[in-house]
Amino acid sequence: MAPVFASADDYDFPAVLGPGRTLVIGSTTDIEIIRPVIEAFQSAYPTVAVRYREETTRVLYAQAEEACRQGAVRDDVVLSSAMDLQVKLVNDGCAVTLSRPGLNALPDYAQWRSQLFGLTYEPSVIVYNRTLISPREAPRDHFDLLDLLRDPERFRGRIGTYDIESSGLGYLFATLDDQRSSTWGRLIEGMGRNDVRLYCCTSEILDGVAEGRLLLGYNVLGSYAFARARENPDLAVVVPSDYALVLSRAAFVPADAANKADAAAFLEFTQTQAGRRILNEQALLFSPLDGREHMFREAGIEDAESRSIRPVALRPALMAGLDTMKRRLFLKQWRDSLGIGAD
């Protein structure tokens, strides 16, 4: 059943056999990406209506933190790509413990405390416009990208990435790149020389590349990039061969949720055979259980075994970058390298 639009960023999916119970999901996932998952869930649970609230990572975190602190009822599920912020909320006691076979089966890196669950398997990728960059010169890894950045006349103002000061996902990817690669410092310096364009959201970067305003986008969320590439053959997606960070969209059920039973059922449904089929083949969010090969197939990669894929674990270590002083110093390094102003 088609959703009823409740407000600019809220979407109501009436129960198939209504009226019934309502499940409220607060999420950062674009509605068009998550829609098939919700509709498949409602086919399995036809008496459950779903209200889907779409927010940015930082707004959703602020709302969930306030609801937790005040003991208020807001969302039944909190689902976000900002894994570090989700870990902090769970660490602060904002989630209930769940014991469901489908969730317990998740890989160790994709669950924490039986309270926080990584439901997806999404690589950070490079995207480029095939009509403006030939396959021969397209970057295949981070070192190739560094080489391209040595041509500022061509790329000045035509590379896009996240504004890590406003994007929780962008900040997470940046801090992990800094920790886990030898190229991060040189990359942001090269981007600074090329007058990189900064964006809050994945869709804005993809729009820029697809329309030719940008030649290339860096550290873009792969699920959205693959979906857009299916629609636009000019958009090419590269999973870097030297290493690729893999994000798991993290979800929990708040301690004060009004509908904990259906919330737990929704999380578990995503990892059932029916749920995984939607994640792997339609939504292109991929499942941590069996999405790896589907992701490689979508990317057109044949030498999968030689690739360095680095899933990000849901662990307290993710909170290190949220420390106020560390964040301030990291953002100063970012601004200085890009030449975008003082702290």
N, C-alpha and C positions, 0 to 999 in steps of 0.2 A: 504494500500500500504506500502511495506517495506521502511524504511528510507534509504536515501543515506548518507553515512558517510562523513561529511564535514571536520572534523579534529579529533584529538584524543578524544576530549570531546564535539564535536558539531555533531548534528544529524539532517539531513534534511528530512522532510516528505513532499514530493511533494503534491500539491493539487490533490484531486480526479478528479476534473473537471478543469484542469489547462489549461494555466497558470492563476494564480489568485493572490490575495493579500498574503503577507507574514506576519506571526505573529512570533515574536522573543521572546522566553521564556528563561530567565536566571534562573536557578534553582539548588538546591542542591540535588534533588531527583534522585536516580539511574534511568537510562534510562529504565531498564527492569521493574521497578515498575510503572513508569509513562506512558510507551508506550500504554497500553490499553486505558488510559484516552485520550491521544492525538488522537488515531485512532478513538475512539468513537466521539470525538469532530469533527473530519474531516468528519465523516459520516453525522453529522448534518449540517456541514458547508463545503460542498465539494469544494468550490472555494478558500478555505484558505490553503495555504502552511504553514508549521510550521518549524521553525529552533529552535532546542532545544539545549541550551548550559548548560552543566553540570559542576558545579564548587563546590569547598568546601565552607563551610559557610563563612569563613573569606575572601576568595578571592572574592566571589560574593558580600559581603558587601563592600569591598574596591572598586570594580568596580562600584557598584551602587552609592556609596558616591561620587566618582570622577565625574561620569556622571551628578549627581545632582548639584554638585558644579560648574561644567563648563557649565551647560545647554546643555549637549551633548546628542545625540540620541544613545542609545545602545540597551536596551531591552524594549519590550512592556509589559512584565509581569516579575516581580521579585518575585520568590517563594522560601522561605527558611524555614528550620526547626529551625533556630536561631531566635526565636520570639523576643528576646530582641533587637537584631540588627535591625530587621525589624521595631520595634516600634521606635527606634532611627531615622531611615531614614524617617519615616513618620512624626515624631515629628519635624524633621529638614525641613519639607516642600517639600519633594521629591515626593509626591504622589498627584494624582487627586482625587476628590470626585466623587463617583459613587452612583447612586440611581437606583438599579435594584431589582425587587421583590424577585428574588431568593437569592440575597445576604442580603437583608433586613430581610429575614426570619431566618437567622442564629441566634443562641443563643447570648445573650448579651455578654458573655465572648469571643465570637469568632468574634467580629467586634469592630472596634474603629474608630470614626470620619467619618464613611462611606468612609474610605480611605484604611483601612487595614482589611483583612478578613482571618479568620482561616478556611481553607477548609477541614481539616482532623481531626481525633480523634484517636490519637496514644499513647498508654500507654508506659511508661518505664517498662521494664520487666527484669527478671532474666532468663538466658538460661543455660542449662546444658546438658551434654552428658549422655544419658540413659544407655550406656554400661559401664560407669565409676562411675556414682552415681545412686544408686537404688532409685526408687520412695519413698521408706520408709524413706530414709534419706534426700531426696531433700528438699531444703528450700521452705517454703510456705509463709514466710514473712521475714521482715528485721531482726527480732530477731532470727529466725532459721539460717539465714545467719551468724549472729554474732557467733552463737554456732559452726558452721562449721569452721569458721576462727580460732577457738581455737586449730585446728589440723594442725600446720604449716608444719609438716613433709610430710603430704599428699598433701597440697595445695600450698606449696611454688613454685612460678613461674608458677602456673597453673590456675590463676585467671586473667581475662582480663576485662578492662574497658576503657573508653575514656581518652586520654591525654587531660586534660582540658585546657592546654596551647595552643594547636593547634586546638582543636575541639570547635567550637562555640556552638554546641549542647551539648557536654560534659560539658562545662563550665556552660551553662544554667541549666542543670539537677543538677549539683553539688551545685550551689548556691541555687536552690530551695529546694534541700534536706536539706541543712544547715538551711534554714529558717523555714522549715515546719515539721521537724522530730526531734526526740530525740535521734536517733541512728547514725546520720551522723558522729560525731566526733569519736565514737567508731569503726564505719565501716572503716573509712580511716586508723585509727591506726591498725586495724586488717589486712587490706590489705597491709599496710606497713610491718608488721611482716611476711606476706606471700609472700613478693617480687612480688607484683602485676605487671602484664604486661600492658603497656599503648599503646593505638592505636588511630590513627587519625579517623578511620572510622568504621562504624557498620559492614561492610562486613568482615573486618579483624578479628574482634572479633568472628563473626559467623564462619568464616573459621577455626579459632583456636579450637573452641569448637567442631565443626563437625568432624574435623580431629583427635581429641583426644590430641592435644598439650595443650589445655586448658581443665580443668574440668568444668569451669563455667564462664559466663560472666555477669557483673553487669551493670544495668542502660542502657540496650540495647534498641534501638528503636523497639517497638513491631511490627510495620508493616513489617519491614524487617525480623524479627525473625519468624513471622508467615509464611511468604512466603517461607523462607528457610526450616521451619519444614514440610511444605507440600511436599517438595522434598526429605527430609532426615528424616526418622522416628527415627533416633538416637538422633535428636535434640529436646529437650523438652523446652517448654516456660511456665514460671510462671508469672502470674500477681499477685504481692504480695497482700496478703489478708488484711494486716494492713493498707496500703495505696498504691495507685499507681498514680503517676503524669501522666496527659494526655496532650500531646502536640498537638497544632493545627498548621499545616504547614501554615505559614502566607504569603499572597500574596497582592501585590498592583500594580497599573498601574503608572509608573513614569510620572511626570509632562511633560517631554519632549518626551514621547513615540511617535513613528511615526504612530502606528496603534492602537489608543485607543479604537476604536469601537470593533474590533475583540478581543482585550485584555479583555474588559469588558464582552464580550460574552463568552469567555473561562472561566473566573472566575464563571460566573453565571451557565454555563453548568455543572460544577462539582456538583452543588446542584440540578439539575433537576432529575427527576425520573431515566432517563437513566444514568446520571452521577453518581448518588448515587449508583446505582446497580453495576457499575464498581468499585467504591471506596470500597463498602462493601463486594463484593463477589469475585472480581478478583484481584484488586490491593492490597486489604487488608489495605488500608489507612484509611478506614471508614469515614463516614460523621458525622459532629457534629449534623446534624438533626436527624438521625436515626441509627447511626452506633454503638451505645453502645451495643445493644443486639447482633448484628452481631459479635462484638469484643468478647463478653463473650462466644458466641457459638464457635467461632474459638479457644478460649482458653480452651474449655471444662469445663466452670464454670457453675454450676447449682444454686449456692446460690448467685446470682448476687445482690440481694437486700441488703445483709449483707456486701457487699464490700464498702470500702472507696475509691471512685474514685475522684480524684482532678484535674479537668481541669484547665489548666493554662490560666488565662485571659490576653487578649491583652490590657495591660494598661501601663501607664508611669512608674509604680512601677517596671517593669521589667528592666528598665534602671539603677536601683540602683547599680547593680553589675558591670556596665560598668564604673563607676567612677574610675579614674586612681588610686587613693590611696586605695580605697576599693578593687579593683582588685589585686593590689600589695600585700595587707595584706592577702587576701584570698588565693592567690597562694603561699604565704610564709607558711601559715598554711598547705596547701596541701603538699608542698615539705617537710616540717619538719615532718609531719605525715608519709609520705611515705619514708623518708630518701633518697631523690633523689637530694640533693645538696642545696646550698645556693641561696638566692635571687640575 
